[in-house]
Amino acid sequence: MTEIQNYIERFIASASTKDIRPDSILIDIFGDSPDLTDQLLELVLAGTKTATCLSLYEWEHEVKTPLVPGTLSVILNGLGQPRCVIETTHVEQMPYQEVTAEFARAEGEHEPPDLPDDRVLQHWRDVHWAYFNRKLPPLGHIPTLDMPVLCERFRVIYTDHASHETHNE
């Protein structure tokens, strides 16, 4: 945890506003396996992935505060090392079946990047349905088309490449 605490301290020291409380910053990952976490993180760092979607059930189980614009999160790689800080810019709760192709495109997880909207949305539905089927049953929920999801948009506000390089020498 010291590595993450040091990362948070460097972020706060670099921030334009100094009223950030370290305990208000969430520690998070994308995905549910080290490989997926690293793949999604690379999309975030490249600027391709600017949105993410999670089940409201999962959020309420793992985090005790609401997800709102301004939420700050340190995003870890598959080894649990901090790689960036993101700021939530917009959150919309909706039924899973109402997520749009435009939002799915902002998640940036489809290949090739210029897929037609219907194929982007189908890919999004396929991979997220599989994810929710892995994540929700242990929490006592079964995925449904009308389950509430949180569609989050975010921006990367801090990266510390020196921290990453020291762990890969």
Buried (B, 14 or more C-beta within 10 A) or exposed (E): EEBBEEBBEBBBEEBEEEEBEEEEBBBBBBBEEEEBBBBBBBBBBEEBBBBBBBBBBBBBBEBEEEBEEEBBBBBBBBEEBBBBBBBBBEBEEBEBEEBBBEBBBBBBBBEEEEBEEEEBBBBBBEBBEEBBEEBBEEEEBEBEEEBBBBBBBBEBBBBBEEBBEEEEE
